Amino acid sequence: PVERFAQAITLDAKAQIDPAMGPASMLAACLIRAGRLDEARPLLRQQRQRTLDEGDEATRDVICMLSCELEWLAGNWDAAHEAATEGMELTEQAGARVMAGAMSALLALVEGARGEVEPAIARARHAARECDAIGEYSYALYNRQVIGFLELARGNAEAAHQMLDGYSVERGLEGTKRISFIGDEIEALVRLGQLDTAEALIEELTKRGGLLRRPTLSAVAARCRALVDAARGANDAAETHAAEAIRIFYELGMPFERARSLLVQGELRRRAKQKRSARESLEAAHEAFTSLGAPVWAERAQHELARIGGRTMSPGLTATERRVADLVAEGLSNKEVAAELFVSVRAVEANLSRIYAKLEVG
């Protein structure tokens, strides 16, 4: 397929199909689904520049949507928010109700993950109703899936399940978009004790991950399998599957999903009374969530740490905090530190807050 796309991109140099639906953008969409983010990014940047050069605001919203999904998965949440905001402005100016549904879902996803949960859920609910009103099923579902993700993030498994219960084998477990929320539905089912239903979805997800060669799906399946195994008392198998999910997401360059897998691993180890290794996993998850600027998830990791007992966090600075402190001490601004460490400015600010508290300085 990639070779065929290459031929199409060559032909498009003359045909000039619109940037949003042209072969370069469609290849980028496929690469995002396959977890090949670094290959997709230059294609989207090229097409976005083309829309700017041609004054083509009518199709740039699709480029913004794809870019937001990519940067969300890559952990570049400032860039994801920028793309979603630009796309939202374009759809509002054009009165494009369908694409407004897509951009609303993505804005809610990014803003909610960064701590603005209630406004994000309100945004997504409104967008879902608007999509229902015009018969746009796909983006209505997208918004409800985002709500399910946010409800799960703050521990409301039942509310999450109500929003995510629309998955079926016929519709395709991998989801209609580049970001899949099937793992959130499975986790909600496990939290609700519906292990047989969760396991059936995992089996299908595992099969499709292999068939479609989508490591993202395989990694989510492994993480969910760890939850089910642990619930059934198969701790060794759970440990193996959690480690597999962590490895795959690390190799794909998806820090948020890796942090979620570390959180699961830490939770499993805590239940197995493996205090030291549980603390290591949970501290790593906490640091990753904080660096991303995901306070709700960081609080979940902190809560799990508190349940271990004894020392809940390392008394000194973490490796990331020490690096941030060193760079600030050298005179770099928060923005310059963020660029140096390839993280968001918000993540730098969060690290500095913890550094000040630990060192008891203002």
Secondary structure as the mmCIF struct_conf table of DSSP 4:
data_model
#
loop_
_struct_conf.conf_type_id
_struct_conf.id
_struct_conf.beg_label_comp_id
_struct_conf.beg_label_asym_id
_struct_conf.beg_label_seq_id
_struct_conf.end_label_comp_id
_struct_conf.end_label_asym_id
_struct_conf.end_label_seq_id
HELX_RH_AL_P HELX_RH_AL_P1 VAL A 2 ALA A 15
TURN_TY1_P TURN_TY1_P1 PRO A 19 MET A 21
BEND BEND1 GLY A 22 GLY A 22
HELX_RH_AL_P HELX_RH_AL_P2 PRO A 23 ARG A 33
TURN_TY1_P TURN_TY1_P2 ALA A 34 GLY A 35
HELX_RH_AL_P HELX_RH_AL_P3 LEU A 37 GLU A 54
TURN_TY1_P TURN_TY1_P3 GLY A 55 GLY A 55
HELX_RH_AL_P HELX_RH_AL_P4 GLU A 57 ALA A 74
TURN_TY1_P TURN_TY1_P4 GLY A 75 GLY A 75
HELX_RH_AL_P HELX_RH_AL_P5 TRP A 77 ALA A 94
TURN_TY1_P TURN_TY1_P5 GLY A 95 GLY A 95
HELX_RH_AL_P HELX_RH_AL_P6 ARG A 97 ALA A 113
TURN_TY1_P TURN_TY1_P6 ARG A 114 GLY A 115
HELX_RH_AL_P HELX_RH_AL_P7 VAL A 117 ALA A 133
TURN_TY1_P TURN_TY1_P7 ILE A 134 GLY A 135
HELX_RH_AL_P HELX_RH_AL_P8 TYR A 137 ALA A 153
TURN_TY1_P TURN_TY1_P8 ARG A 154 GLY A 155
HELX_RH_AL_P HELX_RH_AL_P9 ALA A 157 LEU A 164
TURN_TY1_P TURN_TY1_P9 ASP A 165 GLY A 166
TURN_TY1_P TURN_TY1_P10 VAL A 169 ARG A 171
TURN_TY1_P TURN_TY1_P11 LEU A 173 GLU A 174
BEND BEND2 THR A 176 ILE A 179
HELX_RH_AL_P HELX_RH_AL_P10 ILE A 182 ARG A 191
TURN_TY1_P TURN_TY1_P12 LEU A 192 GLY A 193
HELX_RH_AL_P HELX_RH_AL_P11 LEU A 195 LEU A 211
TURN_TY1_P TURN_TY1_P13 LEU A 212 ARG A 213
HELX_RH_AL_P HELX_RH_AL_P12 PRO A 215 ALA A 231
TURN_TY1_P TURN_TY1_P14 ARG A 232 GLY A 233
HELX_RH_AL_P HELX_RH_AL_P13 ASN A 235 LEU A 252
TURN_TY1_P TURN_TY1_P15 GLY A 253 GLY A 253
HELX_RH_AL_P HELX_RH_AL_P14 PRO A 255 ARG A 271
TURN_TY1_P TURN_TY1_P16 ALA A 272 LYS A 273
HELX_RH_AL_P HELX_RH_AL_P15 LYS A 275 LEU A 292
TURN_TY1_P TURN_TY1_P17 GLY A 293 GLY A 293
HELX_RH_AL_P HELX_RH_AL_P16 PRO A 295 ILE A 308
BEND BEND3 GLY A 310 GLY A 310
BEND BEND4 MET A 313 MET A 313
BEND BEND5 PRO A 315 GLY A 316
HELX_RH_AL_P HELX_RH_AL_P17 ALA A 319 ALA A 329
TURN_TY1_P TURN_TY1_P18 GLU A 330 GLY A 331
HELX_RH_AL_P HELX_RH_AL_P18 ASN A 334 LEU A 341
TURN_TY1_P TURN_TY1_P19 PHE A 342 PHE A 342
BEND BEND6 VAL A 343 VAL A 343
HELX_RH_AL_P HELX_RH_AL_P19 VAL A 345 LEU A 359
TURN_TY1_P TURN_TY1_P20 GLU A 360 GLU A 360
#
